[in-house]
Amino acid sequence: MSGKLAKAKGFKKSKPGTYLSIGTTLFGAVSVVKQAKKARTEQDTLQLVDAVVSAAAIVTGVALLIRELRRLSDDDVLAD
C-alpha cells in the first residue's frame, strides 16, 4: 500500500476526518431541504418522498459518524 493511500485511510478513521465527513454529510442536507420545498410548492408527492428518504439517509449517516467519533474518543481515553 502506498504511503499516501495509507495516510488517506488513516485520516478517514481520525477525529478530523470524521468531523469533515459529518460536515460534508450535513452540507448535503441543504439540497434535500431545497428539494423538499420545491416538491411541496409543486405538490409533487414522489419528489417529496424522495426528499424524505434522502433526509433519513443523512440522519442515519450522521448518527453513524457520531458513533464513530465516540468510539475514537473512547479509544483515546483507553490509550492514555
PDB file with one MODEL, atoms N, CA, C and O in Angstrom:
MODEL        1
ATOM      1  N   MET A   1       0.850  -1.173   0.000  1.00  0.00           N
ATOM      2  CA  MET A   1       0.000   0.000   0.000  1.00  0.00           C
ATOM      3  C   MET A   1       0.893   1.233   0.000  1.00  0.00           C
ATOM      4  O   MET A   1       1.873   1.289   0.743  1.00  0.00           O
ATOM      5  N   SER A   2       0.565   2.217  -0.824  1.00  0.00           N
ATOM      6  CA  SER A   2       1.389   3.416  -0.894  1.00  0.00           C
ATOM      7  C   SER A   2       1.203   4.262   0.358  1.00  0.00           C
ATOM      8  O   SER A   2       0.196   4.147   1.057  1.00  0.00           O
ATOM      9  N   GLY A   3       2.176   5.103   0.629  1.00  0.00           N
ATOM     10  CA  GLY A   3       2.131   5.947   1.815  1.00  0.00           C
ATOM     11  C   GLY A   3       0.962   6.903   1.813  1.00  0.00           C
ATOM     12  O   GLY A   3       0.323   7.112   2.844  1.00  0.00           O
ATOM     13  N   LYS A   4       0.673   7.495   0.643  1.00  0.00           N
ATOM     14  CA  LYS A   4      -0.435   8.448   0.563  1.00  0.00           C
ATOM     15  C   LYS A   4      -1.771   7.766   0.815  1.00  0.00           C
ATOM     16  O   LYS A   4      -2.638   8.323   1.489  1.00  0.00           O
ATOM     17  N   LEU A   5      -1.941   6.563   0.278  1.00  0.00           N
ATOM     18  CA  LEU A   5      -3.184   5.835   0.471  1.00  0.00           C
ATOM     19  C   LEU A   5      -3.364   5.464   1.936  1.00  0.00           C
ATOM     20  O   LEU A   5      -4.469   5.548   2.474  1.00  0.00           O
ATOM     21  N   ALA A   6      -2.288   5.058   2.572  1.00  0.00           N
ATOM     22  CA  ALA A   6      -2.354   4.705   3.987  1.00  0.00           C
ATOM     23  C   ALA A   6      -2.725   5.932   4.823  1.00  0.00           C
ATOM     24  O   ALA A   6      -3.512   5.830   5.764  1.00  0.00           O
ATOM     25  N   LYS A   7      -2.157   7.091   4.478  1.00  0.00           N
ATOM     26  CA  LYS A   7      -2.482   8.321   5.195  1.00  0.00           C
ATOM     27  C   LYS A   7      -3.951   8.675   4.995  1.00  0.00           C
ATOM     28  O   LYS A   7      -4.620   9.098   5.938  1.00  0.00           O
ATOM     29  N   ALA A   8      -4.457   8.507   3.773  1.00  0.00           N
ATOM     30  CA  ALA A   8      -5.862   8.822   3.492  1.00  0.00           C
ATOM     31  C   ALA A   8      -6.782   7.911   4.285  1.00  0.00           C
ATOM     32  O   ALA A   8      -7.782   8.372   4.835  1.00  0.00           O
ATOM     33  N   LYS A   9      -6.467   6.645   4.351  1.00  0.00           N
ATOM     34  CA  LYS A   9      -7.303   5.716   5.124  1.00  0.00           C
ATOM     35  C   LYS A   9      -7.215   6.042   6.606  1.00  0.00           C
ATOM     36  O   LYS A   9      -8.212   5.948   7.322  1.00  0.00           O
ATOM     37  N   GLY A  10      -6.041   6.421   7.069  1.00  0.00           N
ATOM     38  CA  GLY A  10      -5.874   6.809   8.467  1.00  0.00           C
ATOM     39  C   GLY A  10      -6.653   8.071   8.793  1.00  0.00           C
ATOM     40  O   GLY A  10      -7.187   8.206   9.895  1.00  0.00           O
ATOM     41  N   PHE A  11      -6.724   9.001   7.839  1.00  0.00           N
ATOM     42  CA  PHE A  11      -7.456  10.254   8.046  1.00  0.00           C
ATOM     43  C   PHE A  11      -8.943   9.983   8.194  1.00  0.00           C
ATOM     44  O   PHE A  11      -9.615  10.624   9.002  1.00  0.00           O
ATOM     45  N   LYS A  12      -9.464   9.031   7.412  1.00  0.00           N
ATOM     46  CA  LYS A  12     -10.890   8.707   7.495  1.00  0.00           C
ATOM     47  C   LYS A  12     -11.258   8.215   8.890  1.00  0.00           C
ATOM     48  O   LYS A  12     -12.366   8.470   9.360  1.00  0.00           O
ATOM     49  N   LYS A  13     -10.362   7.529   9.543  1.00  0.00           N
ATOM     50  CA  LYS A  13     -10.630   6.977  10.869  1.00  0.00           C
ATOM     51  C   LYS A  13     -10.123   7.882  11.980  1.00  0.00           C
ATOM     52  O   LYS A  13     -10.003   7.445  13.124  1.00  0.00           O
ATOM     53  N   SER A  14      -9.820   9.146  11.658  1.00  0.00           N
ATOM     54  CA  SER A  14      -9.345  10.092  12.656  1.00  0.00           C
ATOM     55  C   SER A  14     -10.481  11.037  13.041  1.00  0.00           C
ATOM     56  O   SER A  14     -11.497  11.116  12.351  1.00  0.00           O
ATOM     57  N   LYS A  15     -10.298  11.747  14.145  1.00  0.00           N
ATOM     58  CA  LYS A  15     -11.317  12.715  14.561  1.00  0.00           C
ATOM     59  C   LYS A  15     -11.517  13.798  13.505  1.00  0.00           C
ATOM     60  O   LYS A  15     -12.659  14.082  13.144  1.00  0.00           O
ATOM     61  N   PRO A  16     -10.437  14.420  12.993  1.00  0.00           N
ATOM     62  CA  PRO A  16     -10.659  15.449  11.958  1.00  0.00           C
ATOM     63  C   PRO A  16     -11.369  14.881  10.720  1.00  0.00           C
ATOM     64  O   PRO A  16     -12.228  15.545  10.140  1.00  0.00           O
ATOM     65  N   GLY A  17     -11.017  13.675  10.324  1.00  0.00           N
ATOM     66  CA  GLY A  17     -11.659  13.053   9.170  1.00  0.00           C
ATOM     67  C   GLY A  17     -13.135  12.799   9.416  1.00  0.00           C
ATOM     68  O   GLY A  17     -13.961  12.966   8.518  1.00  0.00           O
ATOM     69  N   THR A  18     -13.463  12.397  10.632  1.00  0.00           N
ATOM     70  CA  THR A  18     -14.861  12.147  10.982  1.00  0.00           C
ATOM     71  C   THR A  18     -15.647  13.451  11.028  1.00  0.00           C
ATOM     72  O   THR A  18     -16.785  13.516  10.563  1.00  0.00           O
ATOM     73  N   TYR A  19     -15.032  14.495  11.594  1.00  0.00           N
ATOM     74  CA  TYR A  19     -15.699  15.802  11.606  1.00  0.00           C
ATOM     75  C   TYR A  19     -15.931  16.299  10.172  1.00  0.00           C
ATOM     76  O   TYR A  19     -16.986  16.852   9.862  1.00  0.00           O
ATOM     77  N   LEU A  20     -14.954  16.098   9.321  1.00  0.00           N
ATOM     78  CA  LEU A  20     -15.096  16.502   7.925  1.00  0.00           C
ATOM     79  C   LEU A  20     -16.234  15.732   7.257  1.00  0.00           C
ATOM     80  O   LEU A  20     -17.014  16.304   6.496  1.00  0.00           O
ATOM     81  N   SER A  21     -16.324  14.455   7.539  1.00  0.00           N
ATOM     82  CA  SER A  21     -17.407  13.637   6.975  1.00  0.00           C
ATOM     83  C   SER A  21     -18.773  14.108   7.466  1.00  0.00           C
ATOM     84  O   SER A  21     -19.732  14.151   6.696  1.00  0.00           O
ATOM     85  N   ILE A  22     -18.859  14.462   8.749  1.00  0.00           N
ATOM     86  CA  ILE A  22     -20.119  14.974   9.290  1.00  0.00           C
ATOM     87  C   ILE A  22     -20.499  16.269   8.587  1.00  0.00           C
ATOM     88  O   ILE A  22     -21.651  16.450   8.193  1.00  0.00           O
ATOM     89  N   GLY A  23     -19.532  17.171   8.428  1.00  0.00           N
ATOM     90  CA  GLY A  23     -19.797  18.436   7.749  1.00  0.00           C
ATOM     91  C   GLY A  23     -20.239  18.241   6.313  1.00  0.00           C
ATOM     92  O   GLY A  23     -21.174  18.891   5.847  1.00  0.00           O
ATOM     93  N   THR A  24     -19.568  17.349   5.618  1.00  0.00           N
ATOM     94  CA  THR A  24     -19.910  17.065   4.225  1.00  0.00           C
ATOM     95  C   THR A  24     -21.317  16.483   4.125  1.00  0.00           C
ATOM     96  O   THR A  24     -22.091  16.853   3.242  1.00  0.00           O
ATOM     97  N   THR A  25     -21.633  15.584   5.023  1.00  0.00           N
ATOM     98  CA  THR A  25     -22.961  14.964   5.028  1.00  0.00           C
ATOM     99  C   THR A  25     -24.040  16.002   5.316  1.00  0.00           C
ATOM    100  O   THR A  25     -25.080  16.023   4.658  1.00  0.00           O
ATOM    101  N   LEU A  26     -23.791  16.860   6.297  1.00  0.00           N
ATOM    102  CA  LEU A  26     -24.774  17.891   6.633  1.00  0.00           C
ATOM    103  C   LEU A  26     -24.922  18.909   5.509  1.00  0.00           C
ATOM    104  O   LEU A  26     -26.000  19.472   5.319  1.00  0.00           O
ATOM    105  N   PHE A  27     -23.846  19.148   4.763  1.00  0.00           N
ATOM    106  CA  PHE A  27     -23.926  20.065   3.631  1.00  0.00           C
ATOM    107  C   PHE A  27     -24.913  19.524   2.592  1.00  0.00           C
ATOM    108  O   PHE A  27     -25.594  20.296   1.916  1.00  0.00           O
ATOM    109  N   GLY A  28     -24.984  18.214   2.471  1.00  0.00           N
ATOM    110  CA  GLY A  28     -25.942  17.590   1.558  1.00  0.00           C
ATOM    111  C   GLY A  28     -27.379  17.840   1.983  1.00  0.00           C
ATOM    112  O   GLY A  28     -28.289  17.760   1.158  1.00  0.00           O
ATOM    113  N   ALA A  29     -27.596  18.141   3.255  1.00  0.00           N
ATOM    114  CA  ALA A  29     -28.943  18.409   3.751  1.00  0.00           C
ATOM    115  C   ALA A  29     -29.522  19.669   3.122  1.00  0.00           C
ATOM    116  O   ALA A  29     -30.738  19.793   2.980  1.00  0.00           O
ATOM    117  N   VAL A  30     -28.653  20.606   2.745  1.00  0.00           N
ATOM    118  CA  VAL A  30     -29.128  21.855   2.126  1.00  0.00           C
ATOM    119  C   VAL A  30     -29.896  21.549   0.840  1.00  0.00           C
ATOM    120  O   VAL A  30     -30.978  22.092   0.615  1.00  0.00           O
ATOM    121  N   SER A  31     -29.343  20.691   0.008  1.00  0.00           N
ATOM    122  CA  SER A  31     -30.021  20.364  -1.250  1.00  0.00           C
ATOM    123  C   SER A  31     -31.299  19.571  -0.998  1.00  0.00           C
ATOM    124  O   SER A  31     -32.264  19.699  -1.751  1.00  0.00           O
ATOM    125  N   VAL A  32     -31.315  18.761   0.042  1.00  0.00           N
ATOM    126  CA  VAL A  32     -32.527  17.994   0.359  1.00  0.00           C
ATOM    127  C   VAL A  32     -33.642  18.934   0.810  1.00  0.00           C
ATOM    128  O   VAL A  32     -34.804  18.741   0.452  1.00  0.00           O
ATOM    129  N   VAL A  33     -33.290  19.949   1.594  1.00  0.00           N
ATOM    130  CA  VAL A  33     -34.291  20.924   2.032  1.00  0.00           C
ATOM    131  C   VAL A  33     -34.849  21.680   0.828  1.00  0.00           C
ATOM    132  O   VAL A  33     -36.057  21.898   0.731  1.00  0.00           O
ATOM    133  N   LYS A  34     -33.968  22.076  -0.084  1.00  0.00           N
ATOM    134  CA  LYS A  34     -34.422  22.761  -1.311  1.00  0.00           C
ATOM    135  C   LYS A  34     -35.349  21.859  -2.125  1.00  0.00           C
ATOM    136  O   LYS A  34     -36.372  22.302  -2.647  1.00  0.00           O
ATOM    137  N   GLN A  35     -34.967  20.582  -2.222  1.00  0.00           N
ATOM    138  CA  GLN A  35     -35.775  19.622  -2.969  1.00  0.00           C
ATOM    139  C   GLN A  35     -37.157  19.474  -2.330  1.00  0.00           C
ATOM    140  O   GLN A  35     -38.168  19.425  -3.031  1.00  0.00           O
ATOM    141  N   ALA A  36     -37.196  19.403  -1.005  1.00  0.00           N
ATOM    142  CA  ALA A  36     -38.472  19.246  -0.301  1.00  0.00           C
ATOM    143  C   ALA A  36     -39.357  20.476  -0.491  1.00  0.00           C
ATOM    144  O   ALA A  36     -40.559  20.351  -0.723  1.00  0.00           O
ATOM    145  N   LYS A  37     -38.754  21.670  -0.392  1.00  0.00           N
ATOM    146  CA  LYS A  37     -39.536  22.897  -0.593  1.00  0.00           C
ATOM    147  C   LYS A  37     -40.113  22.957  -1.997  1.00  0.00           C
ATOM    148  O   LYS A  37     -41.278  23.308  -2.187  1.00  0.00           O
ATOM    149  N   LYS A  38     -39.283  22.609  -2.984  1.00  0.00           N
ATOM    150  CA  LYS A  38     -39.748  22.625  -4.375  1.00  0.00           C
ATOM    151  C   LYS A  38     -40.877  21.606  -4.573  1.00  0.00           C
ATOM    152  O   LYS A  38     -41.869  21.887  -5.245  1.00  0.00           O
ATOM    153  N   ALA A  39     -40.709  20.432  -3.983  1.00  0.00           N
ATOM    154  CA  ALA A  39     -41.722  19.385  -4.129  1.00  0.00           C
ATOM    155  C   ALA A  39     -43.041  19.815  -3.502  1.00  0.00           C
ATOM    156  O   ALA A  39     -44.108  19.547  -4.053  1.00  0.00           O
ATOM    157  N   ARG A  40     -42.973  20.478  -2.355  1.00  0.00           N
ATOM    158  CA  ARG A  40     -44.203  20.951  -1.704  1.00  0.00           C
ATOM    159  C   ARG A  40     -44.868  22.042  -2.521  1.00  0.00           C
ATOM    160  O   ARG A  40     -46.092  22.072  -2.650  1.00  0.00           O
ATOM    161  N   THR A  41     -44.052  22.948  -3.079  1.00  0.00           N
ATOM    162  CA  THR A  41     -44.602  24.026  -3.903  1.00  0.00           C
ATOM    163  C   THR A  41     -45.302  23.469  -5.137  1.00  0.00           C
ATOM    164  O   THR A  41     -46.384  23.920  -5.513  1.00  0.00           O
ATOM    165  N   GLU A  42     -44.663  22.477  -5.761  1.00  0.00           N
ATOM    166  CA  GLU A  42     -45.212  21.877  -6.981  1.00  0.00           C
ATOM    167  C   GLU A  42     -46.202  20.761  -6.690  1.00  0.00           C
ATOM    168  O   GLU A  42     -46.775  20.180  -7.612  1.00  0.00           O
ATOM    169  N   GLN A  43     -46.404  20.462  -5.419  1.00  0.00           N
ATOM    170  CA  GLN A  43     -47.270  19.366  -4.975  1.00  0.00           C
ATOM    171  C   GLN A  43     -46.892  18.053  -5.657  1.00  0.00           C
ATOM    172  O   GLN A  43     -47.746  17.302  -6.127  1.00  0.00           O
ATOM    173  N   ASP A  44     -45.582  17.803  -5.693  1.00  0.00           N
ATOM    174  CA  ASP A  44     -45.027  16.585  -6.310  1.00  0.00           C
ATOM    175  C   ASP A  44     -44.750  15.573  -5.199  1.00  0.00           C
ATOM    176  O   ASP A  44     -43.717  15.634  -4.531  1.00  0.00           O
ATOM    177  N   THR A  45     -45.672  14.655  -5.016  1.00  0.00           N
ATOM    178  CA  THR A  45     -45.574  13.685  -3.927  1.00  0.00           C
ATOM    179  C   THR A  45     -44.347  12.789  -4.061  1.00  0.00           C
ATOM    180  O   THR A  45     -43.659  12.523  -3.076  1.00  0.00           O
ATOM    181  N   LEU A  46     -44.076  12.331  -5.261  1.00  0.00           N
ATOM    182  CA  LEU A  46     -42.946  11.431  -5.458  1.00  0.00           C
ATOM    183  C   LEU A  46     -41.622  12.124  -5.111  1.00  0.00           C
ATOM    184  O   LEU A  46     -40.752  11.526  -4.477  1.00  0.00           O
ATOM    185  N   GLN A  47     -41.480  13.364  -5.522  1.00  0.00           N
ATOM    186  CA  GLN A  47     -40.249  14.097  -5.208  1.00  0.00           C
ATOM    187  C   GLN A  47     -40.168  14.379  -3.701  1.00  0.00           C
ATOM    188  O   GLN A  47     -39.077  14.381  -3.130  1.00  0.00           O
ATOM    189  N   LEU A  48     -41.293  14.611  -3.072  1.00  0.00           N
ATOM    190  CA  LEU A  48     -41.311  14.827  -1.631  1.00  0.00           C
ATOM    191  C   LEU A  48     -40.896  13.552  -0.892  1.00  0.00           C
ATOM    192  O   LEU A  48     -40.135  13.611   0.074  1.00  0.00           O
ATOM    193  N   VAL A  49     -41.391  12.415  -1.343  1.00  0.00           N
ATOM    194  CA  VAL A  49     -40.990  11.136  -0.744  1.00  0.00           C
ATOM    195  C   VAL A  49     -39.486  10.920  -0.914  1.00  0.00           C
ATOM    196  O   VAL A  49     -38.814  10.448   0.003  1.00  0.00           O
ATOM    197  N   ASP A  50     -38.964  11.267  -2.091  1.00  0.00           N
ATOM    198  CA  ASP A  50     -37.529  11.144  -2.335  1.00  0.00           C
ATOM    199  C   ASP A  50     -36.743  12.019  -1.370  1.00  0.00           C
ATOM    200  O   ASP A  50     -35.713  11.595  -0.845  1.00  0.00           O
ATOM    201  N   ALA A  51     -37.222  13.239  -1.132  1.00  0.00           N
ATOM    202  CA  ALA A  51     -36.550  14.149  -0.203  1.00  0.00           C
ATOM    203  C   ALA A  51     -36.575  13.594   1.223  1.00  0.00           C
ATOM    204  O   ALA A  51     -35.589  13.700   1.951  1.00  0.00           O
ATOM    205  N   VAL A  52     -37.694  13.009   1.614  1.00  0.00           N
ATOM    206  CA  VAL A  52     -37.812  12.438   2.966  1.00  0.00           C
ATOM    207  C   VAL A  52     -36.861  11.253   3.137  1.00  0.00           C
ATOM    208  O   VAL A  52     -36.205  11.122   4.170  1.00  0.00           O
ATOM    209  N   VAL A  53     -36.789  10.395   2.124  1.00  0.00           N
ATOM    210  CA  VAL A  53     -35.880   9.249   2.181  1.00  0.00           C
ATOM    211  C   VAL A  53     -34.425   9.727   2.224  1.00  0.00           C
ATOM    212  O   VAL A  53     -33.610   9.180   2.966  1.00  0.00           O
ATOM    213  N   SER A  54     -34.111  10.735   1.438  1.00  0.00           N
ATOM    214  CA  SER A  54     -32.756  11.292   1.442  1.00  0.00           C
ATOM    215  C   SER A  54     -32.421  11.895   2.804  1.00  0.00           C
ATOM    216  O   SER A  54     -31.307  11.731   3.302  1.00  0.00           O
ATOM    217  N   ALA A  55     -33.379  12.586   3.402  1.00  0.00           N
ATOM    218  CA  ALA A  55     -33.172  13.169   4.727  1.00  0.00           C
ATOM    219  C   ALA A  55     -32.936  12.072   5.767  1.00  0.00           C
ATOM    220  O   ALA A  55     -32.091  12.218   6.650  1.00  0.00           O
ATOM    221  N   ALA A  56     -33.681  10.981   5.658  1.00  0.00           N
ATOM    222  CA  ALA A  56     -33.482   9.862   6.582  1.00  0.00           C
ATOM    223  C   ALA A  56     -32.081   9.263   6.424  1.00  0.00           C
ATOM    224  O   ALA A  56     -31.447   8.878   7.407  1.00  0.00           O
ATOM    225  N   ALA A  57     -31.614   9.190   5.192  1.00  0.00           N
ATOM    226  CA  ALA A  57     -30.261   8.675   4.947  1.00  0.00           C
ATOM    227  C   ALA A  57     -29.213   9.602   5.550  1.00  0.00           C
ATOM    228  O   ALA A  57     -28.210   9.139   6.091  1.00  0.00           O
ATOM    229  N   ILE A  58     -29.441  10.902   5.459  1.00  0.00           N
ATOM    230  CA  ILE A  58     -28.496  11.864   6.044  1.00  0.00           C
ATOM    231  C   ILE A  58     -28.478  11.731   7.560  1.00  0.00           C
ATOM    232  O   ILE A  58     -27.408  11.714   8.169  1.00  0.00           O
ATOM    233  N   VAL A  59     -29.648  11.636   8.169  1.00  0.00           N
ATOM    234  CA  VAL A  59     -29.733  11.492   9.624  1.00  0.00           C
ATOM    235  C   VAL A  59     -29.022  10.213  10.073  1.00  0.00           C
ATOM    236  O   VAL A  59     -28.269  10.224  11.047  1.00  0.00           O
ATOM    237  N   THR A  60     -29.263   9.127   9.365  1.00  0.00           N
ATOM    238  CA  THR A  60     -28.623   7.856   9.699  1.00  0.00           C
ATOM    239  C   THR A  60     -27.109   7.952   9.531  1.00  0.00           C
ATOM    240  O   THR A  60     -26.355   7.468  10.375  1.00  0.00           O
ATOM    241  N   GLY A  61     -26.669   8.574   8.447  1.00  0.00           N
ATOM    242  CA  GLY A  61     -25.235   8.732   8.198  1.00  0.00           C
ATOM    243  C   GLY A  61     -24.552   9.548   9.276  1.00  0.00           C
ATOM    244  O   GLY A  61     -23.469   9.188   9.739  1.00  0.00           O
ATOM    245  N   VAL A  62     -25.178  10.645   9.679  1.00  0.00           N
ATOM    246  CA  VAL A  62     -24.599  11.481  10.745  1.00  0.00           C
ATOM    247  C   VAL A  62     -24.576  10.711  12.063  1.00  0.00           C
ATOM    248  O   VAL A  62     -23.606  10.803  12.816  1.00  0.00           O
ATOM    249  N   ALA A  63     -25.622   9.960  12.344  1.00  0.00           N
ATOM    250  CA  ALA A  63     -25.656   9.165  13.580  1.00  0.00           C
ATOM    251  C   ALA A  63     -24.520   8.144  13.601  1.00  0.00           C
ATOM    252  O   ALA A  63     -23.879   7.950  14.633  1.00  0.00           O
ATOM    253  N   LEU A  64     -24.272   7.500  12.475  1.00  0.00           N
ATOM    254  CA  LEU A  64     -23.171   6.537  12.394  1.00  0.00           C
ATOM    255  C   LEU A  64     -21.818   7.231  12.588  1.00  0.00           C
ATOM    256  O   LEU A  64     -20.931   6.695  13.252  1.00  0.00           O
ATOM    257  N   LEU A  65     -21.668   8.412  12.009  1.00  0.00           N
ATOM    258  CA  LEU A  65     -20.413   9.155  12.154  1.00  0.00           C
ATOM    259  C   LEU A  65     -20.203   9.620  13.595  1.00  0.00           C
ATOM    260  O   LEU A  65     -19.079   9.603  14.098  1.00  0.00           O
ATOM    261  N   ILE A  66     -21.276  10.032  14.252  1.00  0.00           N
ATOM    262  CA  ILE A  66     -21.169  10.436  15.659  1.00  0.00           C
ATOM    263  C   ILE A  66     -20.780   9.234  16.517  1.00  0.00           C
ATOM    264  O   ILE A  66     -19.976   9.355  17.441  1.00  0.00           O
ATOM    265  N   ARG A  67     -21.353   8.081  16.206  1.00  0.00           N
ATOM    266  CA  ARG A  67     -20.972   6.872  16.944  1.00  0.00           C
ATOM    267  C   ARG A  67     -19.495   6.569  16.743  1.00  0.00           C
ATOM    268  O   ARG A  67     -18.805   6.198  17.693  1.00  0.00           O
ATOM    269  N   GLU A  68     -19.001   6.723  15.517  1.00  0.00           N
ATOM    270  CA  GLU A  68     -17.578   6.510  15.231  1.00  0.00           C
ATOM    271  C   GLU A  68     -16.717   7.513  15.996  1.00  0.00           C
ATOM    272  O   GLU A  68     -15.654   7.162  16.508  1.00  0.00           O
ATOM    273  N   LEU A  69     -17.176   8.749  16.072  1.00  0.00           N
ATOM    274  CA  LEU A  69     -16.451   9.782  16.799  1.00  0.00           C
ATOM    275  C   LEU A  69     -16.360   9.427  18.283  1.00  0.00           C
ATOM    276  O   LEU A  69     -15.318   9.613  18.912  1.00  0.00           O
ATOM    277  N   ARG A  70     -17.457   8.918  18.829  1.00  0.00           N
ATOM    278  CA  ARG A  70     -17.448   8.490  20.238  1.00  0.00           C
ATOM    279  C   ARG A  70     -16.488   7.325  20.452  1.00  0.00           C
ATOM    280  O   ARG A  70     -15.780   7.277  21.458  1.00  0.00           O
ATOM    281  N   ARG A  71     -16.465   6.394  19.516  1.00  0.00           N
ATOM    282  CA  ARG A  71     -15.535   5.264  19.629  1.00  0.00           C
ATOM    283  C   ARG A  71     -14.093   5.739  19.589  1.00  0.00           C
ATOM    284  O   ARG A  71     -13.245   5.244  20.332  1.00  0.00           O
ATOM    285  N   LEU A  72     -13.816   6.713  18.704  1.00  0.00           N
ATOM    286  CA  LEU A  72     -12.462   7.269  18.630  1.00  0.00           C
ATOM    287  C   LEU A  72     -12.095   7.945  19.940  1.00  0.00           C
ATOM    288  O   LEU A  72     -10.955   7.842  20.393  1.00  0.00           O
ATOM    289  N   SER A  73     -13.059   8.642  20.559  1.00  0.00           N
ATOM    290  CA  SER A  73     -12.812   9.301  21.853  1.00  0.00           C
ATOM    291  C   SER A  73     -12.566   8.274  22.945  1.00  0.00           C
ATOM    292  O   SER A  73     -11.690   8.451  23.791  1.00  0.00           O
ATOM    293  N   ASP A  74     -13.349   7.194  22.920  1.00  0.00           N
ATOM    294  CA  ASP A  74     -13.154   6.122  23.898  1.00  0.00           C
ATOM    295  C   ASP A  74     -11.778   5.477  23.736  1.00  0.00           C
ATOM    296  O   ASP A  74     -11.109   5.163  24.720  1.00  0.00           O
ATOM    297  N   ASP A  75     -11.369   5.286  22.485  1.00  0.00           N
ATOM    298  CA  ASP A  75     -10.050   4.702  22.214  1.00  0.00           C
ATOM    299  C   ASP A  75      -8.945   5.622  22.715  1.00  0.00           C
ATOM    300  O   ASP A  75      -7.928   5.148  23.222  1.00  0.00           O
ATOM    301  N   ASP A  76      -9.131   6.932  22.580  1.00  0.00           N
ATOM    302  CA  ASP A  76      -8.143   7.891  23.074  1.00  0.00           C
ATOM    303  C   ASP A  76      -8.010   7.796  24.586  1.00  0.00           C
ATOM    304  O   ASP A  76      -6.899   7.859  25.114  1.00  0.00           O
ATOM    305  N   VAL A  77      -9.122   7.648  25.284  1.00  0.00           N
ATOM    306  CA  VAL A  77      -9.105   7.554  26.745  1.00  0.00           C
ATOM    307  C   VAL A  77      -8.408   6.268  27.175  1.00  0.00           C
ATOM    308  O   VAL A  77      -7.632   6.258  28.131  1.00  0.00           O
ATOM    309  N   LEU A  78      -8.696   5.182  26.456  1.00  0.00           N
ATOM    310  CA  LEU A  78      -8.071   3.898  26.802  1.00  0.00           C
ATOM    311  C   LEU A  78      -6.583   3.887  26.495  1.00  0.00           C
ATOM    312  O   LEU A  78      -5.821   3.181  27.156  1.00  0.00           O
ATOM    313  N   ALA A  79      -6.158   4.662  25.496  1.00  0.00           N
ATOM    314  CA  ALA A  79      -4.754   4.686  25.113  1.00  0.00           C
ATOM    315  C   ALA A  79      -3.913   5.470  26.115  1.00  0.00           C
ATOM    316  O   ALA A  79      -2.709   5.241  26.222  1.00  0.00           O
ATOM    317  N   ASP A  80      -4.534   6.393  26.852  1.00  0.00           N
ATOM    318  CA  ASP A  80      -3.779   7.208  27.811  1.00  0.00           C
ATOM    319  C   ASP A  80      -3.384   6.437  29.033  1.00  0.00           C
ATOM    320  O   ASP A  80      -2.745   6.987  29.930  1.00  0.00           O
TER     321      ASP A  80
ENDMDL
END
